[in-house]
Amino acid sequence: RGKIYYYIGENKRVKGKVVRAWETYIGTAERLLEIAMNSDPVIKEVEVLKFGAVAAVYFILQRLQLRELVNQTISPKRDQGLDLGLFVELMILNRCIDPKSKSKHNNWYKSTFLKLYQPIPTKDLHGKRFWDHMNYFTEKRIETLETKLVSIIIQEFGIQLDCLLYDPTNFSTYCRPHKGQQLGQRGNSKSKRFDLLQINLALLTTREDGIPLLHHTYPGNINDPTEFKKIIPIISNMYETFQQENNSELTLIFDKGNNSDIGLELINSSKYHFVGSLRPSTQKELFEIPTKKYNESWEDEIDGKLYAHRIRKKVYKIDCSLVLTYSKAAAEAADKVLTSHLEETERKLVELNTKVGQPYYRNKSSLEKKIKKILSKKPIKGFFKAELIINNAQDGKQEMKIIWSVEEKKVKLRRQSFGKRILFTDQTKWSTKEIIDAYRSQWRVERDFHELKSPDLIRVTPMYHWTDQKIRLHMFICVLALMVQRLLHREIKKDFSKISLDDMWSDLNEIYQVGFLLSSSNKIQYKMSKLSKTQKVIVDRFNLSKYIEK
């Protein structure tokens, strides 16, 4: 008595009259207050943004001061829209994490936390805006920017220049020949796409982590030794520029495809040392040394038992230490492959011989072409002699057959080189193992090329550019993305020494920024997704929580 009781219900009009459709008892005013105070707010909307990988790469870019460096190095444009440095950062971020064409950058950007942390109008992320800003980057400006970046890397990350790796590669492009084009040319395509033009790229990286310090984009028809002669003075200038900062003696490591008289002469006259390899055809007498005379051996993780023989000899007019290595496991594997190719070639010749004289196998010229095609395969080239013999039968018809033989001496010489490699260096004070380990570190620059070509990583191709200027900048952005990726991996390995690149990206890509719009509020609240132990360590190391929009 004296209390007010509350009900909730709904009225409806039925045949012109208002009737009670349903009704529920709620209680007193005190009961209503209790329900309001104790009820949990309802989530009305959820927004999930890519965070971990984007924030980690963004952190490395901040340490490199890339945005400021670009704006200082490149002639300033008019004060409108985004600055050049921000455009470069966005291109590197996208290339590291989820490579897209410039026209799709806007959609990618909106899926990341950057849309909250670094708001950019949609019109400024139009593909044409990227192309317009790319026009400011000349070849000279790119070189200057790269040199300044190397200086920051040495100081900020403690990179050493005592041992650097050099190697060239090439990338196929679908752009067609056009007037004024120099970079896109036909050459010795490593992807075997001889129908396409190609762009050559040379990389100079650190031995420790394969961090690219210098790149050179050059025409696809220039061979490796010619480019090597041009790159040596550039490396010398870089070494002299940073010698005081680094205070170390440089050793350059390269493979046999770069060797030439002029190239080695330039290295010999420089201030740095080298470790390289020699083609077997230039040192045939060394392969005749019996392996039992090899004076050093040890158990090796890669080749099992490794034998080595070391001598002093002049090569390319340089007094060098030559190291001949031998691995029985590698020799047996190579012998197995060669035997397989020889047997396959014999099988094809027998099969072709049984068809001679049948329809489509009666023309001499056509048959000779088929024989040549079989014997021109690289693994067995020069190991067979084959001839098409034509005899006149009594009935006036021609009888044809193929006769062939294996060049046993050539096969024996090839087998004699299996499992062997000749290294040469002017670091005569290094131990044999140090020389071998230094040369083997070439795998790091090869890994860099793999990541540049991988469709799942940085992905240089396909190139959505056709002018030399745009191609040069595209290659530079890809190399910068590789540099940032390597630096990020290097920093994370301080806590997880055995973490792979794939595992690193997997952990980072699974960190999200999640936004909730609650029924009790008109503002979205943002939090980081639940973290694993590894993810928490990474987030704390880079202090990524500072990028979360509160």
Order of alpha helices (4+ residues) and beta strands (2+ residues): beta-beta-alpha-beta-alpha-alpha-alpha-alpha-alpha-alpha-alpha-beta-beta-beta-alpha-beta-alpha-beta-alpha-beta-beta-beta-alpha-alpha-beta-beta-alpha-beta-alpha-alpha-alpha-alpha-beta-beta-alpha
